[in-house]
Amino acid sequence: MGMLSLDEGVRLVRLARSAIQEYLRSGSVRVPAEDAGIPSKETGVFVSLYTYPEGELRGCIGFPLPVMRLPEATVKAAIAAATEDPRFPPLRLKEMDRVVVEVSVLSVPERIEFTNPKELPSKIIVGRDGLMIKSDRGSGLLLPQVPVEYGWDAEEFLCHLCLKAGLPATYWLTGKFDIYRFTAEIFAEESPGGNVVRKELKGCGA
């Protein structure tokens, strides 16, 4: 895949951090100019915040589909991850030196075709694929790094995807839904405001 250079990834993560800090300080949302060294094509993106050094999730929100330019989507996702994730209280400015910022740039989701849902686990590569499920009863998304972090296999990944969507864990075997897979390029700070690296996921057997 490799659409973004490390330099672009670094700029994205720095942009996400400065957007959060600016918003927490002054309530303003500033999207960078076209030439900020970040590709301006429309791309899905998620921003995840983790406590440092514990590595506990502190917020994660994003846009699964390419609905806006990458810099704009990154700024909006970053601020939302810090202040609107219903699972966590809003981040306070003084916490910024105790969280690391991670930005995941998504490929366009592709629908997984299947005739029997039992085939689904064999069509998913843990460590490469993120998943999105859509049904009348709910929809949900899990980034490719999630099953790696928890050590899930493809079946557990599918069960947790259903739970994330507010569905029964075995809904992927019995329900009516569309399921999509996507890949992500992930850039993360090694320490708060520190060095930014490209995260390579393990567990893909590739």
N, C-alpha and C positions, 0 to 999 in steps of 0.2 A: 504494500500500500504506500507508505512513506510519502504522503503528499506535502507534508510540512517539514521544513528544515528545523534543526534543533534551535537555531537562532529565532525562527518564527515562534516556536513553542515557548521559548524563554519570554519573548515579548508578550505572548498571550497570557502567561501566568502572571507576569508583572502587571499587565493591564487589569487582570481580575483582582489582584490584591489592591492596586491603587483605587480601583472603582469602589471596592468595599470601604476602604479607609475614607475616601472622599465622601461617600454617602453617609457613613456613620458620623463623620465630623460635621457635615454641612447640609446633608439631605439632598445634595445635588447629584445628578446623573450626567456624566459627560462621556460622550462617545468620541473616540479619537478620529482625527481626520483620515481621509482615504490613504494617505501616504505614510502611515505609522509603521510601515514595515511588516504589516500583517495582511495576508491575502483577504480581499474583501468579497470573495464569492460567498454565496449563501450556503451555510453548512449547519447541520445539527451540532449542538455542543452542550456539554454538562460541566458544571463546576462543583467540585466536592471539597469540603473543608474537613480536616481531621485535627484533633487535639494533638499537641506535641508536648512531650515525646510519646504519649500513650498510644497514639494512632487510632483513637476512637472517632467514629464519624460524628461530625458536628453540624452537618448540613449538606444537602446535595439536591440541586435543582437544575433543570436545563430544558433544552428544546430538542426533541428527538428528530424532528424533520427540518430540512433546510428552508426555513421560513424567513430568515433575515441574514444580513451580512455577518460574517464571523466576528468582527470586532464588536458590533452592536449586540449580537447574541451573547457574547462572552461577558460584556458589561452587565447586561440584564440578568443573565443566569447567576453571575457572581453575587450581585446585590440580593437576588431572591434567595440564593442558598444561605446567605448570611442572615436574612431577616424574615423570610416567609416559609421556611420549611416547618410544616405543622408538627413535626416530631420533636422540635427543639425550641427553646426560648431564643429570641433574636440575639445575635451576637452583639457584644458591646465592644467599643473601640479598644478598651484596655486588653481584650482577649486576643487582639491581632498578633501580638508577639508570642502567643501560645498556640497558634494554629498554622498548619501548612495548607497551601492552596494547590489543588490539582485540577487541571483542565483536560477534558476528554473531547476530542474532535471526532465526530461520528461520520461514518460513510452513510450513504442513503440506504435506509432499511429495505431489504428485499424479502418478499413473501416466501415462506417455505412451503413448497407443495408436498402434500402427502395424501395417501389414500386411507391408510390405517394409522391412527395416532401412535400406535406402538412403534412405528418407524421413527418417530420424532427424535428420540435420543441419538440415533445413529446419524442424524443430519446436523448435529450440533457439535462443534469443537470447543470444549472448555479451554479458555485461555486465548481464544481468538474471537468467538462470537459473543455479542450482547444480544439480548432477546427483548421483543416487545410483543405483547398479546393484546388483541382487541376483541371484545365480545359485547353483546347487548347488556351484559351484567357488570361490566367493568373492564378497565384496561390498565396495563402496567408495563413497566420497563425495568430491566436490570442491566447495568453496564457490564462489559466483559470482565472487568477486574473483580466483580463481586463473587462469582463462584470460586475463583482462584483464592481470594482472601479467606473464604470459609471452607475450602477443600471439598466443595460439592462435585459430584459427578453430573452427567447430563440430566439424569432423571430427577435428582434433587434440585438442580437448576430450574427445571420445568415446574416442579412443585412450588418452589419459592416464588417463581414468576407469577404463578396463579395466586398465591397468597398476597403478593404485592398488589395485585389487581383487585383484591377483595373477593376472590373466588375460592372455592374449596381447592385444597392442594392437588387433588386428582382430576381437576376439571380438564386438564389437557388430554386425559384419556376418555372423557365422557361427554364433554361439552361441545358447544358450537362456537367456533372462534376462528380468527385469522391470526397467524403467528409470523413474525418477521425476525430476521437476524441482521445484524450489522457489525461492523468492526469499529475500533476506535484507536486513534493515536492519542497517547496519554502523556502529558507533561506535568511534572510535580516538583514542588520545592522539597529539598532534602531536610531543611530546617526553616523556621518561620522567616520569610523574606530572604532566604539563603539561596544556595546554588540550585538551579533547575535542571532536572534530567529527564530524558525520555524513558518512560517505564516500559520494560519488556515483560510481558506476562509469561509466567511459567505454566506448565500443565497442559500445553497444547499438543504435545507429542508430535509437533510438526518439525 
